[in-house]
């Protein structure tokens, strides 16, 4: 290794173990990162100045609108809405029926 004066001389087994450790660490770090990014996306979508019930025609009675709001889970706390949104997203992404 004359061209690489700072190269480490380690065995192939040690190098593969180091690479496996590095890969596992990166995969474990990616999980909270993806959850955080999905939370940011959910909050941006949720905080948009638009009421989903505004798209319903005016001829629909208020009682029906309230039932639709409950069916969509719009009256639930944000953390429950986020959990349902995340589960639905993962179901669609993985192809689950």
C-alpha positions in Angstrom: 0.0 0.0 0.0 2.6 2.5 -1.0 0.1 4.8 -2.5 -2.0 5.1 0.6 0.2 6.0 3.6 -2.7 6.6 5.9 -4.6 3.4 5.0 -5.5 1.1 7.9 -4.5 -2.5 7.7 -7.4 -4.5 9.1 -8.6 -7.9 8.2 -11.5 -8.6 5.9 -13.5 -9.9 8.8 -13.1 -6.7 10.8 -13.9 -4.6 7.8 -17.1 -6.5 7.1 -18.1 -6.3 10.8 -17.5 -2.6 10.8 -19.6 -2.2 7.7 -22.4 -4.2 9.2 -22.3 -2.1 12.4 -22.4 1.1 10.3 -25.3 -0.1 8.2 -27.3 -1.2 11.3 -26.7 2.2 12.9 -27.8 4.0 9.8 -31.0 2.0 9.6 -31.8 2.6 13.2 -31.2 6.3 12.8 -33.4 6.5 9.8 -36.5 5.3 11.7 -36.9 8.3 13.9 -35.9 10.6 11.0 -38.7 9.2 8.9 -41.2 9.5 11.7 -40.2 13.1 12.2 -40.5 14.0 8.5 -43.9 12.3 8.4 -45.0 14.4 11.4 -43.9 17.6 9.7 -45.8 16.7 6.6 -48.9 15.8 8.6 -48.7 19.1 10.5 -48.3 21.1 7.3 -51.3 19.4 5.8 -53.4 19.7 8.9 -52.5 23.4 9.6 -53.5 24.4 6.0 -56.2 27.0 6.1 -58.9 24.7 4.6 -61.8 22.9 6.3 -62.5 19.6 4.6 -66.2 20.1 5.2 -66.1 23.3 3.2 -66.1 21.1 0.1 -69.4 19.5 1.0 -72.4 21.1 -0.8 -74.4 23.7 1.1 -77.5 21.5 0.6 -76.2 18.9 3.0 -77.8 19.3 6.5 -75.5 20.3 9.4 -76.3 17.0 11.2 -74.9 15.0 8.2 -71.8 17.2 8.1 -71.2 16.5 11.7 -71.5 12.8 11.2 -69.1 13.0 8.3 -66.7 15.0 10.5 -66.9 12.3 13.1 -66.5 9.5 10.5 -63.3 11.2 9.2 -62.0 11.6 12.7 -61.6 15.4 12.5 -62.8 15.9 16.0 -60.1 13.7 17.5 -56.8 14.9 19.0 -54.0 15.5 16.7 -51.9 12.6 17.9 -54.7 10.2 17.2 -55.2 11.8 13.7 -51.5 11.5 13.1 -51.4 7.8 14.1 -54.4 7.0 11.8 -52.8 9.0 9.0 -49.5 7.2 9.4 -51.1 3.7 9.5 -53.2 4.5 6.4 -50.1 5.8 4.6 -48.1 2.7 5.5 -51.0 0.4 4.4 -51.1 2.1 1.1 -47.3 2.1 0.7 -46.9 -1.6 1.5 -49.8 -2.6 -0.6 -51.9 -4.1 2.2 -55.5 -4.5 1.5 
